[in-house]
Amino acid sequence: MNGVRVVLMTIGIILVGMVAWWLVKLLFGLAFYLVLGLVVLAGGYYLFLKATRPTRRR
């Protein structure tokens, strides 16, 4: 029975590792898309301000 226990522990460790890897990829992917979205929104806001700001005459 000791061999079966080792095999089950190994399978459990592999499964926990796979789930952890999936969660890490999910979180980093989500963070990447959030940062990318913020950059796009900030760029759009900057362009909006540039377009609506009155021109200065000297």
Secondary structure, DSSP 8 states (H G I E B T S, - for coil): -HHHHHHHHHHHHHHHHHHHHHHHHHHHHHHHHHHHHHHHHHHHHHHHHHHHS-----
